[in-house]
């Protein structure tokens, strides 16, 4: 019988409907008869008075949801009552059992990705179950897929969201953030799964449009979202993904960053128990900020960088997390979605959001620019193309790349050599699996070598037509003779702490790269005056692109 109702008379139960995001969502859906759900009947009733057709419903998402659904028989259930971190699937399971479609605003990584386990039940029941209908992963997924259109391969996707202090979400958002601050986050980097730390890797981000408007210098830090799992599978080339979030006030960001170390070092298990203390402190500073929020998605691949930027003013950034749910709700009520568990990251296109953006103080645009050649190609010029294919592949770094292989390390035997090797964090002697993560940013490359679990890194740049490799305060400039056989690295000069160092104290470095049996081969030796040979390592690598192909 419900299918025969006019669209305006559909019954939609919104759990958390009188909350911050829930209330905004309900206003978007007020052409329908809304069941405003939550634990407080009084709050629900007060909010119902502001809507043309609504009634209060007492419902606890952790309680007997099935009984509520049987009593009220909605045509659709939307769960907006975060946080979803650590939540179970009582609500979608109840919807499946009663044959009622379901949508949520979840951005909790495991809640969104693990919901796939319900797919068989949802298909058998003929019920649509949509998870992740929020800014992430729904809008971020739509933007990333649009930016990747027409590209053969994508190497990196960087997403950032900065909310104005006055327009930041409420207690549910704060609780979600505190759940992962300082804790390990599994991310796809260097063509393999790696571990990062929540609310670290903080950096400044500019969100500016082509006319110069927008916001600048906002601090954002690593947040745990479903996009880390979803986007590598949705986009060509399985790109690395980074997602950072933050508010506009730097002292809030730095304070939480400092607190993240307490969790990372194991001094406390989690910041979640401090929620009752931190939320009142946040409220005290809420009036200090402005009303501009912003979001960006930057994608690199196939020789180009594409960047989408959105800027919302007048506090209207808070409307964005509700848009995907409203769009998908109308689609479900119109019979436009199939049965099964559907991840919102792949359901919408960027154009679907245009009608929701249009009446608000929201502007967005996409710009594209060609990427410069990789570092070694810039230095070697035409000689780069003469290199063997395997050598070129290793040095064709755009954004993020990785290579796998095997390395043999031999440390020097003298006491001074052992001391130097330890100070430089070189690997112990032996033959071990090898992985190298190449990260390119602003024309510089960071190489992180993992010899059997022992990591050491260096940064490469090309300031004056030669390769400069930096290990901490030490910099080594190399001339790079190259031909069809491979390349060598000859030390031209070196410096320490920014001061030129004399040649007679310089390390003796021998390094060459070549191709053998289709593999990239390398050999590097380092010796020092008085210490003799400090380290020698050699081995082979294959780029992640080759292995995945």
HELIX and SHEET records of a PDB file:
HELIX    1   1 UNK A    2  UNK A    4  5                                   3    
HELIX    2   2 UNK A    7  UNK A    9  5                                   3    
HELIX    3   3 UNK A   20  UNK A   28  1                                   9    
HELIX    4   4 UNK A   41  UNK A   48  1                                   8    
HELIX    5   5 UNK A   65  UNK A   72  1                                   8    
HELIX    6   6 UNK A   90  UNK A   98  1                                   9    
HELIX    7   7 UNK A  109  UNK A  114  1                                   6    
HELIX    8   8 UNK A  115  UNK A  118  5                                   4    
HELIX    9   9 UNK A  119  UNK A  125  1                                   7    
HELIX   10  10 UNK A  135  UNK A  139  3                                   5    
HELIX   11  11 UNK A  140  UNK A  148  1                                   9    
HELIX   12  12 UNK A  171  UNK A  180  1                                  10    
HELIX   13  13 UNK A  227  UNK A  234  1                                   8    
HELIX   14  14 UNK A  250  UNK A  264  1                                  15    
HELIX   15  15 UNK A  272  UNK A  274  5                                   3    
HELIX   16  16 UNK A  275  UNK A  285  1                                  11    
HELIX   17  17 UNK A  286  UNK A  288  5                                   3    
HELIX   18  18 UNK A  316  UNK A  319  5                                   4    
HELIX   19  19 UNK A  320  UNK A  333  1                                  14    
HELIX   20  20 UNK A  344  UNK A  346  5                                   3    
HELIX   21  21 UNK A  350  UNK A  353  5                                   4    
HELIX   22  22 UNK A  354  UNK A  358  1                                   5    
HELIX   23  23 UNK A  375  UNK A  380  1                                   6    
HELIX   24  24 UNK A  383  UNK A  386  1                                   4    
HELIX   25  25 UNK A  389  UNK A  394  1                                   6    
HELIX   26  26 UNK A  415  UNK A  423  1                                   9    
HELIX   27  27 UNK A  503  UNK A  505  5                                   3    
HELIX   28  28 UNK A  544  UNK A  548  1                                   5    
SHEET    1   A 7 UNK A  54  UNK A  58  0                                        
SHEET    2   A 7 UNK A  33  UNK A  38  1                                        
SHEET    3   A 7 UNK A  11  UNK A  15  1                                        
SHEET    4   A 7 UNK A  76  UNK A  79  1                                        
SHEET    5   A 7 UNK A 101  UNK A 104  1                                        
SHEET    6   A 7 UNK A 128  UNK A 131  1                                        
SHEET    7   A 7 UNK A 340  UNK A 343  1                                        
SHEET    1   B 7 UNK A 203  UNK A 208  0                                        
SHEET    2   B 7 UNK A 214  UNK A 222 -1                                        
SHEET    3   B 7 UNK A 240  UNK A 247 -1                                        
SHEET    4   B 7 UNK A 156  UNK A 163  1                                        
SHEET    5   B 7 UNK A 293  UNK A 301 -1                                        
SHEET    6   B 7 UNK A 304  UNK A 312 -1                                        
SHEET    7   B 7 UNK A 362  UNK A 370 -1                                        
SHEET    1   C 2 UNK A 184  UNK A 189  0                                        
SHEET    2   C 2 UNK A 192  UNK A 197 -1                                        
SHEET    1   D11 UNK A 482  UNK A 483  0                                        
SHEET    2   D11 UNK A 486  UNK A 496 -1                                        
SHEET    3   D11 UNK A 474  UNK A 479 -1                                        
SHEET    4   D11 UNK A 467  UNK A 471 -1                                        
SHEET    5   D11 UNK A 454  UNK A 461 -1                                        
SHEET    6   D11 UNK A 444  UNK A 451 -1                                        
SHEET    7   D11 UNK A 430  UNK A 441 -1                                        
SHEET    8   D11 UNK A 400  UNK A 411 -1                                        
SHEET    9   D11 UNK A 532  UNK A 543 -1                                        
SHEET   10   D11 UNK A 519  UNK A 528 -1                                        
SHEET   11   D11 UNK A 508  UNK A 516 -1                                        
SHEET    1   E 3 UNK A 482  UNK A 483  0                                        
SHEET    2   E 3 UNK A 486  UNK A 496 -1                                        
SHEET    3   E 3 UNK A 499  UNK A 500 -1                                        
END                                                                             
